[in-house]
């Protein structure tokens, strides 16, 4: 099944511009209670995923950095420690299972690498749970009591 059936479109996804500041990231992630958020450039291309861990590493490795001066740190200055590689809109849900083990969401891009949305781990798990339920129902209906 194509990922388009599971896609949460960009206009419903919380993301940040790659040109945003660390403070904007902290505030947005806190407000939405997210541990990771997609980053896009001014052209709409997916640039990676920023995680709480990335922000903590930056804080730890930047002497004198406080919440107040995080407005001076741009996201381009923060190393991304986990690479969440996007999939094409042409991908199939079966291609996402191994990624869902490591990632809360999988970014989806079009043919020009423009970010168009995400597929959450939740939808992937629900899809496979439904598949298992259907298989179990078929097996149980065939077996004699």
N, C-alpha and C positions, 0 to 999 in steps of 0.2 A: 504494500500500500504506500502511495506517495506521501511525503511529509507534509504536503499542502493541506491534507485533511487534519493535521495535528498542529498546524502553524498558528501561533499567536502573533498577529501582525504588528509591525513596528509601532503603529499608533496606539497600541494597547500595552506596549512594553516600556518599562522604565529603563532608560539608557542615559549615557552622558556623552557630550561632545569631548573628543580627545583634547581639546583646547581648554577644558574646564580646570578648575583648581582642586587641590586636595581637600580644601574645606567644603567646596560644593559636593564633592564625592562623599565625604563623611556625613554631611547633613542629609543628602538624598538617601544614602544607604540606611542611615539611622531611621529616617522618617518612614521608609517602606519596609524596614526590618529585613533587608537583603544582605547576604554575605558576599554576593558577587553581582556585577553589573556590566553589561556590554558597553564598549566604547566605539564611537563612530567619528570619522573625520568630517570636515565641513562639506565634503562631497557626498557624504552618506555611506562611505565604505566602512566595513567592519574593521576595527583596528586592534581588537583583542578584548579580553575580559579583565576587569579590575576586581581584585578580591580584598577582603578585610586583611588577609595576610600580607598583601602587597603594601597596604597602608601602614600596617604595624612594622614591617621591615623598614620602610622609609622613615618612620618615626624613630625607631631604634637606632638607625644608622646616620641620623642627621642631628649632630649636637646642637642643642639650643632650640630645637623645633618644639613649638607649643601649639595648642589648638588655635590660638589667636593668629599666629603667623603662617598657618597652613594655607591661608589665602594667597600667599606668595609662591607657593609650590604648584607648578602646573603638572597635570597628569602625564605629560610627555617626559617629565623628570622622574617618574616612578616606574621602577622595573616591574614587569609582570612575570611572576614566578611560575605561573601555570599557563600553558598555551591551550586555549579552547579553540581548536580549529573549526571553522564554519563548514557547513555542508551546502551543497547546491540545492536549489528548489526542486531539482529533478531526483534527489536522493529518495530512497525508500526507507520506511520505518525500520526495517530489518538492519539497515546500515547504522542505526543509532544506538542499538542496545549496548554495545561495548563502550561507547562514549558516555552513556547515561550512568555507568558504574562510577565514573570519575567526576562527572559534571552535573550540576543542578539543571542546566539547560544547554541546548545546542543551538548556536547561532545559525541562521539560514540566510544565504545570499543569493542574488540573481546572477545572470550570466556576466554582468559587468562588475561583480563583486560588491554590489550595493546591498547593505543590510536591509532585509525585509521582515525580519522577525525572529522568533525563537520557537523551539519545541522544548517544552519542559519535561523533566524526568517523570513527572506525574503522569502525563499523557502516554508516555512510552510504557510505563508500568501498568497503567490501566488497560492499554491495548493488549499487552501480553497476558495479563490476568484474565481478560475476556477470552482470549484464545485458549488458555488452559482450561477455563470453565467449559467452553464449548467441546473441547476434546474429551474432558472427563464425562460430560453429559452423554456424548456419543458412545463412549466405551461402556458406561453404566447401562445405557439403554439396550445394548447388545448382549450383555452378560445375563445368563439365566439366574433367577433368584434361588 
